[in-house]
Structures are given as C-alpha cells and as structure tokens.
Amino acid sequence: MATGVDRFPSAWLADNPFDTYLIPGIILALVVGGSAAAASVLMIKRHRRGPLLSALSGAILIGWIVGEILLLEQPAEPTRTEVAFLVIGAALLILGLAHGGRSRPT
C-alpha cells in the first residue's frame, strides 16, 4: 500500500487527512501488522501476555477497518474483505480476552 503496488484510487483519499497512501501504509505495516506478528510470536511461545496482545491486535485491526470504512471515499457498502477482517479482528479480541487468564508463563 505504501509503495503504490496495489494502485488504490487516489479519489478514495478525498476529504481525509492523507494525500497519499504512504503514511497509512506505514501505519498498517507497523501497527496493525506488527501487533499481529508480536501476538503470534507470544502465542507460539505460550507467553502469559500472548492472549492480551492478541486481544489488543484484534482491537487495532477493528479500529483500522472502521477507520478505513469511515475515511475512504469508496463504495457505499463495506467490501467482503473489510467484513472478513472485522470478523477476524473480533475473533482475536474475543479469544484473547477469553484466554487471558488461562495461559501459563514460559
């Protein structure tokens, strides 16, 4: 997204704080992707903070998708991809919170 490989329409950026997709792409990679990657590593290692970070990464993903839907001038209805990522974010959030007290430290 930051490099323009995906070629999102620049018209989608109308009336929002960004002129290009560079900053949103960096945020997507570092914050959304980084939190999910860190949560994955902690969950694989069965670290006691893994479920909490998983829940946090789910909340971040939900926030990203909601922001995308609200900020971008795109089709009126959320796309199937956006709906799928909202469901994935909700699953990470719910499962992370549900298992937060059950993990064992390593």
DAPE-V783243 format. One record per pair of residues at least 12 apart in sequence whose ideal C-beta (glycine too) atoms are under 6 Angstrom apart, sorted by the first residue. I is the first residue (numbers start at 1). GAP is how many residues later the second one is. D is the distance in Angstrom with one decimal. If there is no record, write none. Layout:
i=I gap=GAP d=D
i=I gap=GAP d=D
This chain:
i=1 gap=20 d=5.1
i=1 gap=24 d=3.6
i=1 gap=27 d=6.0
i=2 gap=20 d=5.0
i=2 gap=23 d=2.7
i=2 gap=24 d=5.5
i=8 gap=13 d=5.9
i=12 gap=60 d=4.3
i=12 gap=61 d=5.1
i=12 gap=62 d=5.2
i=14 gap=59 d=4.8
i=16 gap=55 d=4.4
i=32 gap=28 d=5.7
i=32 gap=29 d=5.9
i=32 gap=32 d=5.1
i=35 gap=22 d=3.9
i=35 gap=25 d=5.2
i=36 gap=21 d=4.6
i=38 gap=15 d=5.9
i=39 gap=14 d=4.2
i=39 gap=15 d=4.3
i=39 gap=18 d=4.5
i=45 gap=61 d=5.9
i=46 gap=60 d=5.1
i=47 gap=59 d=6.0
i=48 gap=55 d=5.1
i=48 gap=57 d=4.2
i=51 gap=45 d=4.6
i=51 gap=48 d=4.3
i=51 gap=49 d=4.3
i=51 gap=52 d=5.4
i=52 gap=48 d=5.5
i=54 gap=38 d=5.3
i=54 gap=42 d=3.5
i=55 gap=38 d=5.1
i=55 gap=41 d=2.9
i=55 gap=42 d=4.8
i=57 gap=35 d=5.8
i=58 gap=31 d=4.6
i=58 gap=34 d=2.9
i=58 gap=35 d=3.4
i=59 gap=34 d=5.4
i=61 gap=28 d=3.5
i=62 gap=27 d=3.9
i=65 gap=17 d=5.4
i=65 gap=20 d=5.0
i=65 gap=21 d=5.2
